[in-house]
Amino acid sequence: MPRIRDARYPPHLSRLVIAKLRERNLRPPPEKVLLSLLETLYFASLKTDEDRPCMCTVNYIDPQQDPVVAAGADRAGEWTAVRFRQPIPLSIRSLTKLAEAADPAVSSLAVCSDENGELFIWGMVDQELRYADYVSQDTAPEPQRPGLFQATITGVGNPSVYKDYTLLGSLEQNSLVAAYHDVLWHGPVHTRLKQNLGATLADTPASSACGATLGDVAQVKDELLVRWQNAVCRLLLNIQQYGHGGGLLIVPRCPAEKVHVKYRLRYDRLPRALFGLAKHQLLKRQAADTIAQHCRMPIDVLPCDIHFDAVGYQEKLDEHKTQRSVVSGSLPRYRVWTASCCWIRA
């Protein structure tokens, strides 16, 4: 059989992860142990259990090193590790079976090795849902991730290793990926999205619909850019989760030349939500400044109407923020072209 040039396998990923951990002044597990873990994940990703693919996350946590850390933080909402009565040897079979009980969207498996270098699963870690919410831009606080590193099966022949929120390495079938380019926040794609935001901010009907002026909106343009790109992130994640393929097509004008628009749809809720968010963010700031001025007065009395206005602005602001779950599947003033999720600037 001819040898495939430049093909990469679990040993390549193991060496890359060890090097990345050492760069962070962390002590990685023995190479033999790490290689055994990654090979188990790799071959488990090729298996199915009752026709369901093996998808799971494992956290490399030593249950004896620090019992306090292994038990999770003593704060509400932080992760905890729940021990099994008896550790389970890590194998392809045990991993594929337990993966059905450890949905990577909400939980993960706690894995470690003994003195002989044999890997075992000793418990389950909860609160992975908070990590999923953070990745999909649905929450601001950055939740703590347990263990020395986290390894996830994201597809067939695709184990990925992370340290908290940084990719250490990923094996995408026979290709080794050492880093992902953050195109939405740096480079030409970021520039185009920023220009697109400027064009939408100049859309007078959307601003007048929520009662915000263009001058007011310009004061929070940077914040709107972050939320604008968060919506794009959630769009791409949703397309990926469908598993049918798809993409986003952004063009300067509609209709675009040489493109057949099969289904036309105008959905402008997101720009209205953005303008409304900016408006009530500014009103909240103004109310806070007014309250601060009253606090500096000799008579420390706050009028009731100012207090009620501040509370109302906060409630409206929260309402606009919660719209992200509704509008996360649409881009501002875009039109759907086909069922494959192509979008066009209106």
C-alpha positions as CSV (number, residue, x, y, z in Angstrom):
1,M,0.0,0.0,0.0
2,P,1.5,3.4,-0.9
3,R,2.3,5.7,1.9
4,I,0.2,8.9,2.1
5,R,2.5,11.9,2.3
6,D,2.0,14.4,5.1
7,A,-0.7,12.3,6.7
8,R,-1.0,12.9,10.5
9,Y,-2.1,10.5,13.2
10,P,-2.6,10.5,17.0
11,P,1.2,10.4,17.7
12,H,1.6,13.7,15.9
13,L,-1.2,15.2,17.9
14,S,0.2,13.8,21.1
15,R,3.6,15.5,20.6
16,L,2.0,18.8,19.7
17,V,-0.2,18.8,22.8
18,I,2.8,18.0,25.0
19,A,4.8,20.9,23.5
20,K,1.9,23.3,23.9
21,L,1.4,22.4,27.6
22,R,5.1,22.8,28.3
23,E,5.0,26.2,26.7
24,R,2.4,27.1,29.3
25,N,4.7,25.8,32.1
26,L,2.4,22.9,32.7
27,R,3.4,19.4,33.4
28,P,1.9,17.1,30.8
29,P,1.1,13.4,31.4
30,P,3.6,10.9,30.1
31,E,3.7,10.7,26.3
32,K,2.6,7.0,26.4
33,V,-0.4,7.9,28.5
34,L,-1.5,10.9,26.3
35,L,-1.0,8.8,23.1
36,S,-3.2,6.0,24.5
37,L,-5.9,8.6,25.4
38,L,-5.8,10.2,22.0
39,E,-5.8,6.9,20.2
40,T,-8.8,5.7,22.2
41,L,-10.7,8.9,21.3
42,Y,-9.6,8.6,17.6
43,F,-10.8,5.0,17.2
44,A,-13.9,5.6,19.3
45,S,-14.9,8.4,16.9
46,L,-15.0,5.7,14.1
47,K,-17.4,3.6,16.1
48,T,-21.2,3.9,16.6
49,D,-23.5,2.6,19.3
50,E,-26.9,1.7,18.0
51,D,-26.1,3.7,14.9
52,R,-25.3,6.8,17.0
53,P,-21.8,8.3,16.5
54,C,-19.5,8.6,19.6
55,M,-19.5,12.3,20.6
56,C,-18.1,13.2,24.0
57,T,-15.6,15.3,26.0
58,V,-13.1,14.0,28.5
59,N,-11.3,16.1,31.1
60,Y,-7.9,14.9,32.3
61,I,-8.3,15.4,36.1
62,D,-6.2,13.7,38.8
63,P,-8.7,12.9,41.6
64,Q,-6.0,12.5,44.2
65,Q,-3.9,15.6,43.4
66,D,-6.2,18.3,44.7
67,P,-9.5,17.1,46.2
68,V,-10.8,20.6,46.5
69,V,-10.3,21.3,42.8
70,A,-11.6,17.8,41.8
71,A,-14.8,18.5,43.8
72,G,-15.4,21.8,42.0
73,A,-15.6,25.3,43.3
74,D,-17.7,26.2,46.3
75,R,-19.8,28.7,44.2
76,A,-23.2,28.3,42.7
77,G,-23.1,27.4,39.0
78,E,-19.5,26.1,39.0
79,W,-18.6,22.6,37.8
80,T,-18.4,19.6,40.1
81,A,-17.0,16.1,39.5
82,V,-19.3,13.2,40.6
83,R,-17.3,10.0,41.3
84,F,-18.3,6.6,40.2
85,R,-18.4,3.9,42.8
86,Q,-15.7,2.0,40.9
87,P,-13.4,3.5,38.2
88,I,-14.0,2.2,34.7
89,P,-11.0,1.2,32.6
90,L,-10.8,3.5,29.6
91,S,-11.3,1.6,26.3
92,I,-13.0,2.1,23.0
93,R,-16.0,0.1,24.2
94,S,-16.4,1.8,27.5
95,L,-16.1,5.2,26.0
96,T,-18.7,4.6,23.3
97,K,-21.1,3.3,25.9
98,L,-20.6,6.1,28.4
99,A,-20.7,8.7,25.6
100,E,-24.4,8.1,25.4
101,A,-24.8,9.2,29.0
102,A,-22.4,12.1,28.8
103,D,-23.8,14.5,26.2
104,P,-20.9,16.9,25.4
105,A,-23.3,19.8,25.5
106,V,-24.0,19.4,29.2
107,S,-21.4,17.0,30.8
108,S,-18.0,15.4,30.3
109,L,-16.1,12.4,31.6
110,A,-13.3,12.7,34.2
111,V,-10.3,10.6,33.1
112,C,-6.9,10.0,34.7
113,S,-4.1,7.4,34.7
114,D,-2.8,5.2,37.5
115,E,0.8,4.5,38.5
116,N,1.2,1.9,35.8
117,G,0.0,4.4,33.1
118,E,-3.4,2.7,32.7
119,L,-6.2,5.1,31.9
120,F,-9.5,5.0,33.7
121,I,-12.8,7.0,33.9
122,W,-13.5,7.9,37.5
123,G,-16.5,10.2,37.2
124,M,-18.5,12.8,35.3
125,V,-18.2,16.5,35.3
126,D,-21.3,18.7,35.1
127,Q,-21.9,22.3,34.0
128,E,-20.5,21.8,30.4
129,L,-23.7,23.7,29.4
130,R,-22.2,26.9,30.7
131,Y,-19.2,26.4,28.5
132,A,-21.4,25.7,25.5
133,D,-23.4,28.9,26.2
134,Y,-20.1,30.9,26.5
135,V,-18.8,29.5,23.1
136,S,-22.1,30.3,21.4
137,Q,-21.9,33.9,22.8
138,D,-25.1,33.4,24.9
139,T,-23.4,34.4,28.2
140,A,-20.8,36.9,29.2
141,P,-19.0,35.4,32.3
142,E,-16.2,33.0,31.4
143,P,-16.9,29.7,33.2
144,Q,-14.0,27.7,34.6
145,R,-13.0,24.5,32.8
146,P,-11.8,21.6,34.8
147,G,-8.7,19.5,34.4
148,L,-5.2,19.8,32.9
149,F,-6.7,19.8,29.4
150,Q,-10.0,18.9,27.7
151,A,-10.3,16.5,24.7
152,T,-13.4,16.4,22.6
153,I,-14.6,14.1,19.8
154,T,-16.2,16.5,17.3
155,G,-16.5,14.2,14.3
156,V,-15.3,11.1,12.6
157,G,-11.5,10.9,13.1
158,N,-11.6,14.3,14.7
159,P,-10.4,14.6,18.3
160,S,-9.5,18.1,19.5
161,V,-7.6,19.1,22.6
162,Y,-8.1,22.3,24.4
163,K,-6.7,24.1,27.4
164,D,-9.6,26.1,28.8
165,Y,-10.6,28.1,25.7
166,T,-7.4,27.7,23.6
167,L,-7.0,25.0,21.0
168,L,-3.8,23.0,21.6
169,G,-4.3,20.8,18.6
170,S,-6.8,19.0,16.5
171,L,-6.6,16.0,14.3
172,E,-9.1,16.3,11.4
173,Q,-8.9,12.8,10.0
174,N,-5.4,12.9,8.5
175,S,-4.6,16.6,9.0
176,L,-3.1,18.2,12.0
177,V,-4.4,21.6,13.0
178,A,-2.4,23.7,15.5
179,A,-4.5,26.8,15.5
180,Y,-7.6,28.3,14.1
181,H,-7.7,31.8,12.5
182,D,-10.1,34.1,14.3
183,V,-11.4,35.6,11.1
184,L,-14.4,37.3,12.6
185,W,-12.4,39.5,15.0
186,H,-9.2,40.2,12.9
187,G,-8.4,40.5,9.2
188,P,-10.4,41.2,6.1
189,V,-13.6,39.4,7.2
190,H,-13.7,41.5,10.3
191,T,-13.2,44.6,8.3
192,R,-16.1,43.7,6.0
193,L,-18.4,43.0,8.9
194,K,-17.5,46.3,10.4
195,Q,-18.3,48.1,7.2
196,N,-21.6,46.2,7.0
197,L,-22.4,47.4,10.5
198,G,-21.8,51.0,9.4
199,A,-24.1,50.6,6.5
200,T,-26.8,49.2,8.7
201,L,-26.4,52.0,11.3
202,A,-27.1,54.4,8.4
203,D,-30.4,52.8,7.9
204,T,-32.7,55.5,9.1
205,P,-36.0,53.4,9.1
206,A,-34.5,50.9,11.5
207,S,-33.3,53.6,13.9
208,S,-36.6,55.5,13.8
209,A,-38.5,52.3,14.4
210,C,-37.0,52.0,17.9
211,G,-36.8,55.7,18.6
212,A,-33.0,55.9,18.5
213,T,-31.0,58.6,16.7
214,L,-27.9,58.0,14.6
215,G,-25.9,60.3,16.8
216,D,-26.9,58.3,19.9
217,V,-26.2,55.0,18.3
218,A,-22.7,56.1,17.2
219,Q,-21.8,56.4,20.9
220,V,-22.1,52.7,21.4
221,K,-20.9,51.6,18.0
222,D,-18.1,49.4,19.4
223,E,-20.5,47.6,21.6
224,L,-22.9,47.0,18.7
225,L,-20.0,45.6,16.6
226,V,-19.4,43.0,19.3
227,R,-23.1,42.0,19.4
228,W,-23.3,42.1,15.6
229,Q,-20.4,39.6,15.3
230,N,-21.8,37.5,18.1
231,A,-24.9,37.0,16.0
232,V,-22.7,35.9,13.1
233,C,-21.0,33.4,15.4
234,R,-24.2,31.9,16.5
235,L,-25.4,31.7,12.9
236,L,-22.3,29.7,11.9
237,L,-22.6,27.5,14.9
238,N,-26.2,26.7,14.1
239,I,-25.4,25.9,10.5
240,Q,-22.6,23.6,11.7
241,Q,-24.9,21.8,14.2
242,Y,-27.5,21.1,11.5
243,G,-24.8,18.9,9.8
244,H,-26.2,19.6,6.3
245,G,-23.6,22.1,5.1
246,G,-24.2,25.7,4.3
247,G,-22.7,29.1,4.3
248,L,-23.2,32.9,4.4
249,L,-22.9,35.0,1.3
250,I,-22.6,38.7,1.9
251,V,-22.9,41.0,-1.2
252,P,-22.9,44.8,-1.5
253,R,-26.3,45.1,-3.2
254,C,-29.5,43.2,-3.8
255,P,-30.3,41.5,-6.1
256,A,-26.8,40.4,-7.0
257,E,-25.9,39.7,-10.5
258,K,-25.9,36.2,-11.9
259,V,-27.6,34.8,-8.8
260,H,-31.0,33.2,-8.9
261,V,-33.1,34.1,-5.8
262,K,-35.4,31.2,-5.2
263,Y,-37.0,32.2,-2.0
264,R,-37.2,35.9,-1.0
265,L,-37.6,36.9,2.6
266,R,-37.0,40.2,4.4
267,Y,-36.4,39.8,8.1
268,D,-35.2,43.0,9.9
269,R,-35.7,42.2,13.5
270,L,-32.0,42.1,14.4
271,P,-31.3,45.7,13.3
272,R,-34.3,46.9,15.2
273,A,-33.1,44.9,18.2
274,L,-29.6,46.4,17.9
275,F,-30.9,50.0,17.7
276,G,-33.2,49.4,20.6
277,L,-30.4,47.9,22.6
278,A,-28.2,50.9,21.9
279,K,-31.1,53.3,22.8
280,H,-31.8,51.8,26.2
281,Q,-28.1,51.3,26.9
282,L,-27.7,55.0,26.5
283,L,-30.8,55.8,28.6
284,K,-29.4,53.6,31.3
285,R,-26.1,55.4,31.3
286,Q,-27.9,58.8,31.5
287,A,-30.0,57.6,34.4
288,A,-26.9,56.3,36.2
289,D,-25.2,59.7,35.7
290,T,-28.3,61.5,37.1
291,I,-28.4,59.2,40.1
292,A,-24.7,59.9,40.7
293,Q,-25.3,63.6,40.6
294,H,-28.1,63.4,43.2
295,C,-25.8,61.3,45.4
296,R,-23.3,64.2,45.5
297,M,-26.0,66.8,46.5
298,P,-26.3,68.0,50.1
299,I,-29.8,66.5,50.3
300,D,-29.4,62.8,49.7
301,V,-32.9,62.3,48.3
302,L,-33.6,60.6,45.0
303,P,-36.8,61.4,43.2
304,C,-39.1,58.4,42.6
305,D,-39.5,59.1,38.9
306,I,-35.7,58.9,38.4
307,H,-35.6,55.6,40.2
308,F,-38.5,54.2,38.3
309,D,-37.0,55.4,35.0
310,A,-33.7,53.6,35.8
311,V,-35.5,50.4,36.6
312,G,-37.5,50.6,33.4
313,Y,-34.5,51.2,31.3
314,Q,-32.8,48.2,32.8
315,E,-35.8,46.0,32.2
316,K,-36.0,47.1,28.5
317,L,-32.3,46.6,28.1
318,D,-32.7,43.0,29.5
319,E,-35.6,42.4,27.1
320,H,-33.5,43.4,24.1
321,K,-30.6,41.2,25.3
322,T,-32.9,38.2,25.5
323,Q,-33.9,38.6,21.9
324,R,-30.5,37.1,20.9
325,S,-32.1,33.6,21.1
326,V,-34.8,34.7,18.7
327,V,-32.7,36.6,16.2
328,S,-29.6,34.4,16.4
329,G,-30.7,32.6,13.2
330,S,-30.8,35.8,11.0
331,L,-28.4,38.5,9.9
332,P,-29.5,42.1,9.9
333,R,-31.4,43.1,6.8
334,Y,-30.4,40.0,4.9
335,R,-32.5,38.0,2.5
336,V,-32.5,34.2,2.3
337,W,-31.6,33.0,-1.1
338,T,-31.9,29.2,-1.0
339,A,-32.5,26.5,1.6
340,S,-28.7,26.1,2.0
341,C,-28.6,29.2,4.1
342,C,-27.1,31.8,1.8
343,W,-27.7,35.4,2.8
344,I,-27.7,38.7,0.9
345,R,-27.4,42.2,2.1
346,A,-30.6,44.1,1.4
